[in-house]
Amino acid sequence: MPSLISVIKSLKKTKSELHEDINAVFDRDPAARNQIEVLLTYPGIQALLLHRAANGLWNHNQKSLARGVSYGSRMLTGIEIHPAAKIGKRFFIDHGMGVVIGETAEIGDDVTLYQGVTLGGVSLDKGKRHPTLEDGVVVGAGAKVLGPFTVGKNAKIGSNAVVVKAVPENATMVGSAARMITKAKPKEEKSQDSQHQDLEKAFNAYGIDLDLQDDKKDPVANAFATMLEHIQESEARIDELQKVICKLDPDYCEKEIKKLSADQLNVLK
């Protein structure tokens, strides 16, 4: 039974990691009182401990058993972590109910997640499809981080935010307002088999369509870009008029107008 022996050894290594994880709870939750209470009543710690066991089994090719441990953890804690997900040290899930962490997600050290967070994928590809959270990231309650991109070190994602693109280090991301960006046209009647095939082709995980053209991904940003272009054209026209007036009337005082740039509009970034 060499594989089981290896698994047991790997589980022993989690003892020091567990000690660090418990200390992380005291650092980030003022309600924590003692280690026994944390172990028995904090679902985030229980889910993390069971994940380390499931991950050890997964890495030793005991995948069915690993999924069983993961499923049991979900029933016990309300937190779903795929056994293949990579999680660093001092990871803390506060409250925890409804947290989902996908198969190819990678989480660095000192990361904090609150209840209802989803680290999901928007692709059906077998490769990397879930986000990578670098050290020190904090993700607020109900936030959705969807896609195979990186959230930089010490970044913060606000509650209920929906993030679908890379986040730089030390940035703060907020916002989740839904806006209609496409409207499907009525389709002709088709057979059930044909409808099922069309559904498979059109399915988008978490409702994210990666094939949208750039000008349809964010209609608000697109509208601002159009307005900015118009403003810049108007400013250029005003400059030309000022020069003509100065030639006609030397006493006219030409004034420098501060130009508006895209850098001043965060919505376009």
Secondary structure, 3 states (H helix, E strand, C coil): CHHHHHHHHHHHCHHHHHHHHHHHHHHHCCCCCCHHHHHHHCHHHHHHHHHHHHHHHHHCCCHHHHHHHHHHHHHHHCCEECCCCEECCCCEECCCCCCEECCCCEECCCCEECCCCEEECCCCCCCCCCCEECCCCEECCCCEEECCCEECCCCEECCCCEECCCECCCCEECCCCCCCCCCCCCCCCCCHHHHHHHHHHHCCHHHCCCCCCHHHHCHHHHHHHHHHHHHHHHHHHHHHHHHHHHHHCCCCCCCCCCCCCHHHCHHHC
